[in-house]
Amino acid sequence: MDQTATHAAPAGAPLNEADYLADLRQRWHAAWPPGTPREPHYPLGRVPLSEMLRHWGRVRPDQPAVIFYGHQTSYAELDAQSNRCAALLASQGIGRGDRVAVLLPNCPQFHVVFFGILKLGAVYVPISPLSQRGELLHALRDSTPRALVALDQLLPLVADTREELGKADPLELLFVTSYADVVPAEPTLPLPPMAQAPRHEPEPEDRTVDLLRAMAACTAPAPSRAPGIDAPAALNYTGGTTGLPKGCIHTQGDMVDMAAAFGTVALPVAEDTVMLGFFPEFWIAGENLCLIFPAFFGIPLVLLARWDAQTFMAAVQRYRVTNASMLVDSAVEVMDHPRVRDYDLRSLRHVGVSSFVKKLNVGYRHRWQALTGSTIAESAWGMTETQTCNTFTYGMQHDDMDLRAQPVFVGLPVPGTVFKVCDFATGALLPLGSEGELCVRTPTLLKGYWNKPDATCESLRDGWFHTGDIGLIDTDGYLHYLGRRKEMLKVNGMSVFPAEIETLLGQHPAILGSAVVGRADEDRGQLPVAFVMLKPEAAGTVDEAALTAWCRASMAIYKVPLVRIVDALPLTATGKVRKQDLMPLAETLR
């Protein structure tokens, strides 16, 4: 389409939002993959996720809900156990709207506690089990939970943090649980070391309550009244790489609306669907994959405590896994694994990937197709503030169109979601093809930042969430994500996006992963600096000069970075590069 033909406003005149969105909807309609539904689908109606679990507990009582290294929890058992968890919390005075913090790694107890909190109408507050004291301090001070459920191995951290909190400690109850409570005597998959650790016995001064024992002894009735679908149900903390995390207020409505929209267009489910999850469940993507999608569809989840390539392959083969989400890094590790041919991975039908360090490219896709018979595609664009999964690329892989398009392609909005691109300074709409602030309107928007009204007002305006991300919408209506505004560089007055350079570097056959940051430059304003990891087999065969020459042949001269080869990149708990750790190093390079 010719974008100039669809906007009636004279050249230079402000765009009208209604006309702009009407035009975009026409383009999205034309670009929509054939056969893909256009409206969200709620298999059980728009009811709270906790009520969906009750339904599956009745109609699929024996179906596995969670499979954890051979330990199986059926839907009837998960429903009953989460009822007992809700009853236990209620018997201790926890009620609707009270915050309950969860400091657990991936384990079956996570599911019991998550659904117990939701059934009670309390507010679930996930905290990373990889937190250090300062991070746990911030989470407890900000969310002020009345109760905390923690892994036994983390009790020393909890005790140390509570001592520093002193009289400001909000916790009235500390529940503890252990891998030892669920790991079977004869695991069906290789156990990671952390899951083999012996039970950590709490100190008397810890004043802990053994979660599973207390649930078994609790005789109080479970709450019978369903919680409100639009009441606050979760405080999901932003996982940004700078600044203190903010708590995003989400509802069970946000959870089911996300699953209904994304599941309709990008998550094909059949009678034999088996999902596999290893993303940390405290992370919003792990919450979606491991906690929400299985309960929404009533399907089994094979849960891993952490990523391990051989365990992934063994799990796919043993449990005939059909659906999974992973990082591109993980997919490459599987393809390069020396024992990959020992496993049958052809049950896999739908695998979504996220490009963090390594970027999805045509070569990786074709290798995956040869190995599994399935096609991998980028999962989605999304944020903690939007419950993620706001775009989809499923069905856009013909002739690898999604990978050959202008970087960085994130597809089309899921049903019910709309996007626009605005000028950062004025908020004015920008014509298609222009780079500006990506703004989104979706049913899954956070209801506000916890205890931060100013930040809420700044980001939520007239029903639109102003992301702070740079993006563009091309003339076919496809979205492209170019990165955070604070990451954009100005080189000789030209805009340079680190994400675009990283995508291009990912096409070099010797490069395993990269991260691009900027540093001040007296002549050009800023200079991109690329920290590059090489594939093991490429070590010693390519140097920085050769990579720089390749860059000069592959991208505009103003985008060519200063290249430095590194052994590893600093990562957050969720696999994102901690670019703030690289910036001081970049300033020292010449």
C-alpha positions in Angstrom: 0.0 0.0 0.0 1.0 3.6 -0.5 0.8 5.2 2.9 0.2 8.7 1.4 -3.0 7.6 -0.3 -4.7 6.6 2.9 -4.2 9.7 5.0 -6.6 12.6 4.1 -4.7 15.2 6.1 -2.6 17.7 4.0 1.1 17.2 4.1 2.5 18.6 7.4 -0.9 18.7 9.1 -1.4 16.7 12.3 -2.7 13.2 11.8 -6.2 12.4 13.2 -6.0 9.4 15.5 -9.4 7.9 14.4 -8.3 8.0 10.8 -4.8 6.8 11.6 -6.2 3.7 13.5 -8.8 3.0 10.9 -6.1 2.9 8.2 -3.9 0.7 10.4 -6.7 -1.8 11.0 -7.2 -2.1 7.2 -3.5 -2.8 6.8 -3.5 -5.3 9.6 -6.5 -7.0 8.1 -4.7 -7.3 4.7 -1.5 -8.6 6.4 -3.3 -11.1 8.7 -2.1 -14.7 8.1 -4.7 -16.8 6.3 -6.8 -19.0 8.5 -5.8 -17.1 11.7 -8.7 -16.1 14.0 -9.2 -12.4 14.4 -10.9 -12.3 17.8 -9.8 -13.6 21.3 -11.2 -17.0 22.3 -12.2 -18.0 25.8 -12.7 -21.7 25.9 -14.4 -21.5 29.4 -15.7 -17.9 29.1 -14.1 -14.8 30.6 -13.8 -16.1 34.2 -10.9 -15.9 36.7 -8.0 -18.2 36.1 -8.5 -19.7 39.5 -12.0 -20.8 38.4 -10.5 -22.3 35.3 -8.3 -24.5 37.5 -11.4 -25.6 39.5 -13.1 -26.5 36.2 -10.2 -28.7 35.0 -10.0 -30.3 38.4 -13.5 -31.5 37.9 -13.5 -32.5 34.2 -9.9 -33.6 33.9 -9.1 -34.8 37.4 -6.4 -37.3 36.4 -4.7 -35.2 33.7 -1.2 -34.2 34.8 -1.1 -30.5 35.5 2.6 -30.3 36.5 5.3 -32.9 35.7 8.5 -32.2 37.6 11.3 -34.7 37.1 8.8 -37.5 37.5 6.8 -36.0 40.3 3.3 -35.6 38.9 0.5 -33.3 40.2 -2.9 -33.9 38.6 -5.4 -31.2 38.0 -7.6 -32.6 40.8 -4.6 -32.6 43.1 -3.5 -29.0 42.1 -7.0 -27.8 42.7 -7.3 -29.5 46.1 -3.8 -28.4 47.2 -4.3 -24.8 46.2 -7.7 -24.9 48.1 -5.8 -25.9 51.2 -3.2 -23.2 50.7 -5.9 -20.6 50.4 -7.6 -22.0 53.5 -4.3 -21.9 55.4 -3.6 -18.3 54.5 -7.2 -17.3 55.4 -6.9 -19.1 58.8 -3.8 -16.9 59.5 -5.7 -13.7 58.8 -4.6 -13.1 55.2 -7.5 -11.7 53.2 -8.5 -10.1 49.9 -6.0 -7.5 48.8 -3.3 -8.5 51.2 0.1 -9.1 49.5 1.7 -12.5 49.7 5.3 -12.7 48.4 6.7 -15.8 46.7 10.5 -16.4 46.8 10.6 -19.7 45.1 12.4 -21.2 42.1 10.5 -23.4 39.6 8.8 -26.2 41.5 5.3 -27.7 42.0 4.8 -25.7 45.2 5.0 -22.5 43.2 1.8 -23.6 41.3 0.0 -24.5 44.6 0.9 -21.1 46.2 0.1 -19.1 43.1 -3.4 -20.5 42.7 -4.0 -20.5 46.5 -3.3 -16.8 46.5 -5.6 -16.2 43.5 -8.4 -18.2 45.0 -8.2 -16.2 48.2 -8.4 -12.9 46.4 -5.0 -11.9 47.8 -2.3 -10.3 45.7 0.6 -12.5 44.4 4.0 -10.8 44.6 6.8 -12.9 42.9 10.4 -12.1 43.9 13.4 -13.5 42.1 15.0 -16.4 44.0 18.3 -15.1 42.6 17.9 -11.8 44.6 20.6 -10.4 46.7 19.9 -8.6 50.0 19.4 -5.2 48.5 16.9 -6.5 45.9 14.9 -8.4 48.5 14.9 -5.4 50.7 13.4 -3.2 48.0 10.8 -5.8 47.2 9.7 -6.2 50.8 9.8 -2.5 51.5 7.8 -1.6 48.4 5.1 -4.3 48.4 4.8 -4.7 52.2 3.6 -8.3 52.1 2.0 -9.8 55.2 3.4 -13.2 54.3 6.3 -14.7 52.4 6.7 -18.2 51.0 10.4 -19.1 50.6 12.6 -22.0 49.6 14.4 -23.5 52.5 17.8 -22.8 50.9 17.0 -19.0 50.9 16.2 -18.7 54.6 19.6 -17.2 55.5 19.0 -14.5 52.9 15.5 -13.9 54.3 16.8 -13.7 57.9 19.6 -11.3 57.0 17.2 -9.1 55.1 14.6 -9.1 57.9 17.3 -8.1 60.4 18.1 -5.1 58.3 14.4 -4.2 58.0 14.1 -4.2 61.8 10.9 -2.6 63.0 10.0 -1.9 59.3 9.7 -5.6 58.6 6.2 -6.1 57.2 6.1 -9.9 57.4 3.8 -11.5 59.9 4.2 -15.0 58.4 7.1 -16.9 56.9 6.3 -20.2 55.2 9.1 -22.5 54.0 9.2 -25.4 51.5 11.9 -27.5 50.0 12.8 -29.4 46.8 13.1 -32.4 49.1 9.3 -32.3 49.5 8.7 -33.1 45.8 11.8 -34.6 44.2 11.0 -38.3 43.5 13.4 -41.1 44.7 13.9 -42.1 41.1 13.7 -39.0 38.9 12.8 -39.5 35.3 15.1 -36.7 34.1 18.6 -35.5 35.3 18.2 -33.4 38.4 20.1 -30.1 38.6 22.4 -29.8 41.6 20.2 -27.3 43.4 17.3 -29.7 43.4 19.5 -32.4 45.0 20.4 -30.3 48.0 19.4 -31.8 51.4 16.7 -30.1 53.3 17.8 -26.9 55.0 16.6 -26.9 58.6 15.5 -23.4 59.8 16.9 -21.9 62.9 14.4 -21.4 65.8 14.7 -17.6 65.5 13.5 -17.8 61.9 10.0 -18.5 63.1 9.0 -20.4 60.0 6.0 -22.5 59.2 6.5 -25.6 57.1 4.1 -24.9 54.2 3.0 -28.4 53.1 2.7 -29.8 56.7 0.6 -26.8 57.7 -1.6 -27.2 54.7 -2.1 -30.9 55.5 -3.0 -30.0 59.1 -5.3 -27.1 58.3 -9.0 -27.9 58.9 -10.4 -24.5 57.9 -12.6 -24.4 54.8 -11.3 -23.0 51.6 -12.8 -19.7 50.4 -16.0 -20.5 48.4 -16.6 -17.1 46.8 -14.8 -16.6 43.5 -12.5 -13.6 43.5 -13.3 -10.6 41.2 -11.8 -11.0 37.8 -10.8 -7.3 37.6 -9.6 -7.0 41.2 -5.8 -6.6 41.8 -4.3 -10.1 41.7 -0.6 -9.6 41.1 2.3 -7.2 41.6 4.7 -8.1 38.8 7.9 -6.1 39.2 9.6 -4.7 36.1 12.7 -6.5 35.1 14.5 -3.5 33.6 18.2 -3.2 33.6 18.4 0.2 35.2 16.7 1.8 38.2 14.7 0.2 40.9 11.9 -2.2 39.7 8.3 -0.9 39.9 5.4 -3.1 40.8 2.8 -3.4 38.0 -0.7 -4.0 39.3 -2.3 -6.8 37.3 -5.6 -8.6 37.6 -6.8 -12.1 36.8 -8.6 -10.5 33.9 -5.2 -9.4 32.5 -4.0 -13.0 32.7 -7.0 -14.6 30.9 -7.3 -11.8 28.3 -3.6 -12.3 27.4 -4.1 -16.0 27.1 -7.3 -15.6 25.1 -5.7 -13.2 22.6 -2.2 -14.7 22.2 -3.4 -18.3 22.4 -5.9 -17.7 19.6 -3.3 -16.6 17.1 0.0 -18.0 18.2 -0.5 -21.0 20.5 -2.1 -23.9 18.7 -3.5 -26.4 21.2 -4.7 -29.9 20.4 -5.8 -32.9 22.4 -2.2 -34.2 22.7 -0.6 -30.8 23.5 2.1 -31.0 26.1 4.0 -27.8 27.1 7.5 -27.6 28.5 8.6 -24.6 30.6 11.9 -23.7 32.1 11.7 -19.9 32.2 11.8 -18.7 35.8 8.2 -18.6 37.0 8.7 -15.4 39.0 9.4 -13.7 35.6 6.3 -12.5 33.7 7.2 -14.7 30.7 7.5 -17.7 33.0 4.2 -16.8 34.6 2.5 -16.8 31.3 4.1 -20.0 30.0 4.1 -22.1 33.1 1.3 -20.9 35.2 -1.3 -19.2 33.0 -1.4 -21.0 29.6 -1.6 -24.6 31.1 -4.5 -23.7 33.4 -6.2 -21.7 30.7 -6.2 -24.6 28.3 -6.2 -27.5 30.8 -3.0 -29.1 29.4 0.0 -30.8 31.0 3.2 -28.8 31.7 6.6 -30.4 32.0 8.4 -28.1 34.4 12.2 -27.8 34.6 13.9 -26.1 37.5 16.4 -24.5 35.1 17.6 -24.7 31.6 19.8 -27.7 30.6 20.1 -28.7 27.0 20.3 -32.5 27.6 17.5 -32.4 30.1 15.3 -30.5 27.6 16.0 -33.1 24.9 15.3 -36.0 27.3 12.1 -34.3 28.5 10.8 -33.8 24.9 11.4 -37.4 24.1 10.0 -38.9 27.2 6.9 -36.8 27.5 6.3 -36.1 23.8 6.4 -32.4 24.3 4.7 -30.4 21.5 5.0 -26.8 22.6 7.9 -24.9 24.2 9.3 -21.4 24.5 13.0 -20.8 24.8 15.8 -18.3 24.0 17.6 -18.4 20.7 20.7 -19.2 22.7 19.0 -22.4 24.1 17.9 -23.5 20.6 21.4 -23.1 19.3 22.8 -25.1 22.3 20.5 -27.9 21.5 21.4 -27.9 17.8 25.1 -27.9 18.7 24.9 -30.5 21.5 27.2 -33.5 20.8 24.3 -35.9 21.8 21.5 -34.2 19.9 21.1 -37.2 17.5 20.5 -39.5 20.5 17.1 -37.9 21.1 13.8 -37.9 19.1 12.7 -34.2 19.0 10.1 -34.5 16.3 7.1 -34.3 18.6 7.9 -30.6 18.8 5.3 -28.7 16.7 5.4 -25.1 18.0 8.5 -23.5 19.5 8.7 -19.7 20.1 12.0 -18.1 20.7 13.2 -14.8 22.1 16.3 -13.1 20.8 18.3 -11.7 23.6 22.1 -12.3 23.2 21.8 -14.5 20.1 19.4 -13.3 17.4 17.2 -15.6 15.3 18.3 -15.8 11.7 17.5 -17.9 8.6 20.4 -20.3 9.2 19.2 -21.2 12.7 15.6 -21.6 11.5 16.6 -24.0 8.7 18.8 -26.1 11.0 15.9 -26.4 13.5 13.6 -27.4 10.7 16.0 -30.2 9.7 16.3 -31.4 13.2 12.7 -31.3 14.5 10.5 -30.7 11.4 9.0 -27.6 13.0 9.6 -23.9 12.4 10.8 -21.6 15.1 9.7 -18.0 15.2 10.0 -15.0 17.4 7.5 -15.3 20.2 6.2 -11.7 20.8 6.8 -8.2 21.8 5.6 -7.3 25.2 6.4 -5.7 28.6 5.7 -6.5 32.2 3.3 -3.6 32.1 1.2 -5.3 29.4 1.4 -8.9 30.7 3.5 -9.4 27.5 2.5 -11.3 24.4 1.1 -8.2 22.7 2.2 -9.1 19.2 2.6 -12.3 17.2 4.7 -13.5 14.3 3.1 -17.0 13.9 2.1 -17.6 10.3 4.5 -15.0 8.9 7.3 -17.3 8.1 6.7 -17.9 4.4 10.0 -17.5 2.6 11.4 -16.3 5.9 9.6 -13.0 5.4 9.8 -12.2 9.1 13.6 -12.6 9.2 14.2 -10.8 5.9 12.1 -7.8 6.8 13.5 -4.6 8.2 14.9 -5.2 11.7 13.6 -5.8 14.2 10.4 -7.5 13.1 7.8 -8.3 15.9 4.8 -8.9 13.7 1.2 -7.8 14.2 -0.8 -6.9 17.3 -2.8 -9.7 18.9 -6.6 -9.4 18.7 -7.8 -6.5 20.9 -4.5 -4.7 20.9 -3.6 -1.6 18.9 -0.4 0.4 18.5 0.6 3.8 17.4 3.9 5.6 17.0 4.3 9.1 18.4 6.8 11.9 18.7 8.5 11.5 22.0 8.5 15.3 22.7 5.1 16.3 21.5 3.1 13.1 21.5 1.9 13.8 17.9 1.2 10.9 15.7 3.9 10.1 13.2 3.3 8.7 9.6 3.9 5.1 8.9 7.6 4.2 8.5 8.6 6.9 11.0 10.7 6.1 14.1 9.2 7.2 17.3 7.7 6.1 20.7 5.8 2.9 20.5 2.4 3.3 22.3 0.0 0.5 23.0 -3.6 0.1 24.0 -4.6 -3.3 25.2 -7.0 -5.0 27.7 -4.0 -6.3 29.6 -2.5 -3.0 30.6 -1.4 -2.6 34.1 -3.9 -0.8 36.3 -1.1 1.3 37.7 2.3 1.2 39.3 2.2 0.2 43.0 2.6 3.3 45.2 3.8 5.4 42.2 1.0 7.7 41.0 3.4 10.0 39.2 5.0 7.2 37.2 1.5 5.9 36.5 0.3 9.3 35.2 3.4 9.7 33.1 3.1 6.3 31.3 -0.7 5.9 31.2 -2.4 8.7 29.2 -5.8 8.6 27.7 -5.9 4.8 27.7 -2.5 4.5 26.0 0.6 3.1 27.5 3.7 5.1 26.5 6.4 2.5 26.5 9.6 4.5 26.2 10.5 2.1 23.4 11.5 3.2 19.9 9.6 1.5 17.1 8.0 1.9 13.8 5.1 0.6 11.9 5.8 -0.1 8.3 3.5 0.5 5.3 2.2 -3.1 5.5 1.3 -2.6 9.2 4.0 -4.7 10.7 5.7 -3.6 13.9 9.4 -3.2 14.3 11.0 -2.8 17.7 14.2 -0.7 17.7 15.0 -0.6 21.4 14.7 1.6 24.5 15.0 5.3 23.8 17.8 5.7 26.3 19.8 3.1 24.2 19.4 5.0 20.9 22.7 6.6 19.8 23.3 9.7 17.7 26.2 9.3 15.4 27.0 12.3 13.3 23.4 13.3 13.8 22.1 10.0 12.6 19.9 7.7 14.7 21.6 4.3 15.4 19.8 1.5 17.2 21.8 -1.0 19.0 19.2 -3.7 18.4 19.6 -3.4 14.7 23.4 -3.7 14.8 23.0 -6.7 17.1 20.7 -8.3 14.6 23.1 -7.7 11.8 26.0 -9.1 13.8 24.0 -12.2 14.4 24.2 -13.0 10.7 28.0 -13.4 10.9 28.9 -17.1 10.9 31.5 -16.8 13.7 29.5 -14.7 16.1 27.6 -16.4 19.0 26.1 -13.3 20.5 26.7 -9.5 20.9 25.7 -6.5 22.9 26.0 -2.9 21.5 26.3 0.2 23.7 27.4 3.7 23.0 30.2 5.9 24.2 30.9 9.6 23.8 33.0 10.5 20.8 34.5 14.0 20.3 34.1 14.0 16.5 30.9 12.1 16.0 28.9 12.7 19.2 28.6 9.0 20.0 30.1 5.8 18.8 28.6 2.3 18.9 30.7 -0.3 20.7 30.0 -4.0 20.0 31.0 -6.5 22.6 31.1 -9.8 20.7 31.2 -13.5 21.8 32.6 -15.9 19.2 31.5 -19.5 18.7 34.0 -21.9 20.3 35.1 -23.2 16.9 35.8 -19.7 15.6 38.1 -18.8 18.4 41.5 -17.9 17.0 40.2 -17.9 13.4 38.7 -14.4 13.3 39.8 -11.2 15.0 38.4 -7.7 15.7 39.9 -6.3 12.5 38.2 -9.0 10.4 34.9 -8.4 12.1 35.2 -4.7 11.6 35.8 -5.2 7.9 32.7 -7.4 7.7 30.7 -4.7 9.4 31.9 -2.1 6.9 30.6 -4.4 4.1 27.3 -5.2 5.8 26.0 -1.9 7.2 26.0 1.9 6.7 29.3 3.4 7.6 27.9 5.4 10.5 26.5 2.2 12.1 29.9 0.4 12.0 30.8 -0.3 15.7 34.1 -0.4 17.5 34.4 -4.2 18.0 35.7 -5.9 21.1 35.7 -9.7 21.4 34.8 -10.9 24.9 34.5 -14.3 26.6 31.1 -13.7 28.0 28.4 -11.0 28.5 26.9 -10.0 31.8 23.3 -11.2 32.1 20.3 -10.6 34.3 18.4 -13.4 35.9 16.1 -13.5 32.9 18.8 -13.7 30.2 19.0 -10.0 29.2 22.3 -8.4 28.8 23.2 -6.0 31.7 24.3 -3.2 29.3 25.0 -0.8 32.2 27.9 -3.1 33.2 29.4 -2.7 29.7 29.1 1.1 29.4 32.0 1.9 31.7 34.2 -0.5 29.8 33.1 1.0 26.5 34.2 4.5 27.7 37.8 3.2 28.2 38.2 1.7 24.7 39.8 3.6 21.9 
